[in-house]
């Protein structure tokens, strides 16, 4: 379904007026077409493909267009606004920062940067002692790759090999594309780094030493890693692993035993373990970080998206002996110390704490997953799996006759939900992802799930 485009012909849809949704126009809105036409004319098409909604305002768990429509948001702008859209603490902090008239500092010192970093290290597990701030998630994964290799080279110059997982999403810059293990996505580079290796993702249906529900995942990891050795990986040259904490397109978690075996192996061979928490960090899955579900302690963590809850900000955290490997002035980023981003991120951490939003994600996640598994039971020929934890879910859809992945069905459900006042994460694959702001009320969460149930029924019975 690569390159899928939603229908841009305005269509009469049923009017909706509830406590949390309002649809009062044709969709797409006829007056909005000029916006999309301008984007088509002036912007690279690689930015396109989302649901045809013009965002005008977003507050808490609702999104508004300029034409009188309102949606329940199950996207959190792809897991950025965990503390809610336009969180009052963040808005107030930004207003104060703008009034101060300090919009940029490069890496010159600012008080708000010091306050944010102090807070960040205070709220994260104690093995994390220092941070390096950047602007985009892909910068964070590139930074982690550099730190792992610099750490390995302290032992010997050739200790630079890094292992990631096939199909993982680590960003769109060069090294991040190479880490994905997707030859088509990295074809533009013209070569593949010889010291980046890929393990197959341990999907439940790939169990080789038992069944999906009862497999020896430790044995499967050992089998997978031996296969990399046969392909030329010398374990003494292994600098580290980088793990997308769950596979992004489907919110698919690793088996805990697989990750535990991986971490034990890394420790045995003096290799670091990095978790890429850019999508999942800061409470999304009912814990501060996703890796906590696996009961392991990584050496480095990549952060982004929900770290600021709004403005561009990413980072890497780790032990000081790793974080201080680059010499003074040798690693920086033009906007990484931006005072506005730091002000927003500080307020965001305070909002997560004040609202007990990590706990709320775990609590409301029980409601989300109970409802989704009820839908799976109702549509066993259409829903193959429900993945995720907390206020994160991936609904994996299949073709009823063959069981093959059904991206078209997912696209149709997402489009129909939009017409009814619900925004879902459109992946372009056989998955629908769900990730509302952690501030969503139970009533709004249930109303959104009612809409999803309607859309599954209507699409399945077209």
N, C-alpha and C positions, 0 to 999 in steps of 0.2 A: 504493500500500500504506500510505498515511497512516492512522494509527490502528490498525494491526495489533496484535492481542493474541495471545500464545501460549496454547496450551491449558493450562488450570489444573486439569484433571482428572488426578489421580495415575494414572500408567500404569506397568505392569510393563515394565521394560527389562532387557536382558541385564546380568548382573553383569560388572564390569570390575575386574581386579586386575593392574596392571603396575607397573613401576618408578616411573611418574610419574602414573598415573591410578588412581582407585578409585571405583567406583559400586556401592553396596550396598543402595540403597533404590529404591522407586518414585520417579519424577520426574514433576511436582514432588513433593517430599517431603511426604507427608500432614501431618506436624507443622508444616511451614512455612506452610501455608495461612493460619493465623491472622495471621502477619506480613503477608502480602499483603492480607488482608481489612482489617487496621488501616490499611495505607497507602491502600487504596481509599477507606476511610471518612474519613480525616483529611487526606489530602494531595491537592493538585491533580493531576489525571490527566495533566497535561503532563509530570510527572516520570516517568511509567510507560512501559512498552514494551520493557524489557530482558528478557533470558532469565530465566525464573523460578527463580533461584538465590539463596538467602540467604547472603550472604558473612559468614563468622565470623572467618576468619583468612586472610592471604595472605603467603606468603614466597617470595622470589626469583621463580620463574616458575610457582608453583602457588597455587591458590585452594582453600580448604577451607570447607565448610559445617558447621553444628553437629551434623550427623547421620551423619558418617562418610564423606562423599564428598569426592573431591579431583579437581580439573580442571587440565589444562595450560592456562595463560592465554595466549591470542593477542591480548589486548586492551590489556594494560598499563594498565587502567582508562582506556581511550581515550588512550593514549600519554603518560601521566603518569609511570609507574614505569619509565623507561628504565634506571635503575640497579638494578632489581629491587625487588619488594615488600619492605617492611620491611628495606631495606638496613641492614646492621649499623652502618655509619658514621652513617646518618641517625638510627637508633634511639638510638644512644649520644649523639649531639649533642642530641636532644630530651630525653633523660633528664637530661642535664647542665643543660640550660636550665630544665627544670621544677624541678629541685632548687635552682637559683639563685633561684627564685621571682620571676622577671621575665617576666610573661606578656604585657604590653602596654606600649607607650610612646607611642602616637600618633606624632607626628613629633619628639618629643624624642629626643636623641641616645642611641645605645647602641653599645657596642663591637662587638657582633656584626654590626650593620648595616654599620658601616664596614669590617669585615673581609670581609664578603660582597661588598660593592660593589667593593672593591679587587680581590678575586679574579675577579669577573665581568668587569671591564674588562681584567684581565690575560690571561684565557683567550680573549677574543673578538678578532677582527681589529683592527688598530691604528687604523683610522679611527673606531672607537667609543671615545669619551673619557668619556662620562658616561651615567648611567642614571637613570630615574625609576621607582620601584617602586609597584605597585598590587596589587590582590587577585585580579581576574578578567581573563581574556583580553579580554573585551569592553571593559573599562576601558582596556586598552592600545591597542586600535584607536581608541577615541574620543580618547585622548590624542594618538596619532599624527596623527589628522585635525586636531586643534587646532593642533599644532605646525606641520604643513604649511601651514595657512592663516595662522598668525601669521608664518611665514617669508615667504609670498607677499605679505602685506600690507606688509612692509618695502619692497617695490618699488612697489606701488600698492594702494590699498584694495580694488579689485575683483579682485585676484588670489587668488581663493578656490576656484576650481573644482577638483574632485578626481575622478579616474577610477578605477573599480574594474572588476571582471569579473562578468558575469552568472553567477549560480549559486555564487559564492564564499561561504564561511562566515567571517564576521568577528565573530560574537557575536549577542546578542539584545537589546541596548539600542538606543535609537532610531537613532542615527547608524549603528551597526553593521548594523541591519536595512536601512537605506536603501542602504548600500554593497553589499548582496548582489545587487541587481538582480533581485529576485524580488518582483513586485508583490503576489502573494498573501500572502507572509510579512510584507510591510510595510503591508498594508491597514488594520491596526488604527491606524496612525499618522494616517491621514486625509488625508495629502498626501505628496508626494515633494519632497525638497529640490531646488530649481531648479539648484543648482550642483554636483550629483553626477551624473556621467555613467557609462555602462557600456559596456565593450567586450564583444563576444561572446567566449566562451571558445574558444580555438583547439584544439578537439578534433581528433584526427587525421582523423576522418571528415568534417570541415568544410573540408578542403584545397580551395582554389579555384584555385591556380596550379600544379597538378601533381597528384601522387598522395599518398596518406597517407604513403608512405615517401620521397617525393621531391617535396616542395612548396617553393615559394619563400615561406618564412614571413616574411621581411623585407618582401616585397611585400605579403603579406596584412596585416601590421600597418599598413603605410602606407595601404592601402585602407580598413582598419577605422577608422583615426584620421581620415581624410578624411570618412568617413561621419558621425562625430561633429561635425565642422566644419559639414557640411551641416545638421545638426540644431540648430545654434546655438551650439556651443562656440567661443569666441574663444580661440585658443591663448595670447594674451598674458595671459589671466586664469587660466591653469592653474597651480595651486599644487602639484599632485603626483599621483602614482599610488600606490595601495595594492594590493598583489598578495598573495593567499593563495598561499604558495610552491608548493603543489600543490593541486589542487581536492580538497577534503577527502573528499567522499562516495565517490570512486573512486580516490584516490591518483594522480590524473592530473597528470603534469608538463606544463609548457608546452614547446613547441619552443624550443630554446636561441636560435635565430636570431630568433624573435619577441621574446623578452625582451631580447636585445641591441639590437634595433631600437628597442624601447620606451625603454630607458635612454638611447640616443643622442638620441632625440627629446626626452626630458625634459631632458637637459643643454642641448640647443640652445635650449629655451624657458624655462630658469631654473626648472624644476619639480623637486621632490624625488621620490625613489623610496623607498617604504616596502615592506618585505617583512613579511608577517604569518607569523611562524614559530611560532605558538602550538602548532600540532599537530606540526610537523615538526622543531623545533629540538632541539639537544643530542644529536646523534648518531643520530637515528632513521633517517636515510637513508644512513648511511655517511660523512657529513661532519658537522661541528659544526652547520652551518646548511644548509638546503636550497638557498638562493640560490647557494651556491658551485658547485653543479652547472651553473649558467648562466654562470659566469665573468664576473660583474658585481660592482660594489661599490655597494650601496644607501646611502642617506643615513640611514635609520632602520630599525630592526628591532623588531617587536613580539614579546615573549617571554611564555611562560606554561607551564602544564602541567608538562613535564619539567624546568623550571628549578629546582623545589624537590624533585621526585620524590615529593611527598607533600602538604604543606599548601598552602593557597591562597596563591599568589604569582604576580604577572605583572609586566611591565615594558616599557619602551621604552629602547633604547640608540641613541646617535647622537653626532655631533660636538657639542662643547661650545657652539658658537655657536648651534646649533639648540636644544639641550636647555636652555640658559639664557635662552631668549626669555621665558618667563613670569617675572614679577617675584617677588621673595621673598615667600613665603607665599600666592601666588595660585593655586597648583595643588598639592593634596595629597589624600590619601585616608586615612580613619580607620585602616585596618588595614595600610596599605602598608609601614609600617616595623616590622611585628610581629616581635619578637625570636625567637619560635619559628619562624616561617616563614624568617627569615634564617638561623637556625642550621641548619635542615634544608637550605636551599639551598646553604649553604657546604659542608656535609658531602656533599651530592649532587655538587657540582662536583669535590670531592676524589675521590669514588668513581668518577666518570666517567674521571678522569685515571688513578687507580691501577689500574683494571681495563682501561685502554686500550679503553674500550667503544665509542668512535667507530670505531676500527679493527676491533673485533670485529663491529660492525654491518655494516661493509663486507664482511668476510670471510664471515660467516654469511649475509649477504644473497645471496651467489652461490649458496649451497646452496638457500635459499628459492626464488629465482627460477628456478633450473634445474628444481627439482621442480615448480613451478607451471606452467612452460611445457611440461613433459612431460604434465601433466594437460590442458592446453589442446590438445595434439596428440591426446590420447586422446579428448577430448570436443569436437571442433570445432563440433558443432551446438549445444553448450550454453555453451561459454566463448568469448566474443567477444574479450576483451582481458585481458591481465595487465599492470597498471600498477604503478609504484612503483620504489623503489631501496632498497638496504640491507635492514634488517629492517622494511620497510613494503611492503605489497602490496595492490592492489585487484583482485579477481577479478570481471570484468563478465560477468554471465550473461544468456542470451538464450533466447527461445522457439525450439525447434528447427524448427518449420515456417515461421514468418514472420520469424524473426530479431529480433522485437520485444523490448524489455527485459522481463526476467522476474523481478519482485520476489518473486512467490510462491515460485518455485523457491529463491531465495536464503534466504527465511525458513525454508523446510522444511529446507534443508541446515544452517542455523545451529541449528535446534531439534534435529535428529538428532545433530549434533556434541555438543551439550550432553548429550544422553542417553548418549553414549559417552565423556564425560570431557574434552571440548575446548570452550573458550570462544572464539568468534569475535565480531568486531565486527558486530553486527546494525545495518545502516544503514536498513532499511525501504525500500530501493530495490533496483535490480537488481544491487547490488554486495555482496560480502563483503569486509570489510577484515581484514587480518592485521597485527598489530604486537606481537609478544611482547617482554617485557623483553630488553634487549640482553645480559643475563647468561645467557640460556637456553643450555643445553648443546646440542651438536650432536645427541646422542641424543634429547633431549626434543623438539627442533625436528623431527627426522625422524619421531618417533612421532606428533606432532601432525599432520604432513602426511600420514602414513599414514591417520589417522582421517579427515581431510578427503577423501582419495581414496575411502575406503569410503563416506562420506556422499554424495558425488557419484554414485558408482555406484548405491547403493541408491535414492536419490531419483529418479535418471533412469530407473530400471527399476521404479518403483512399478507 
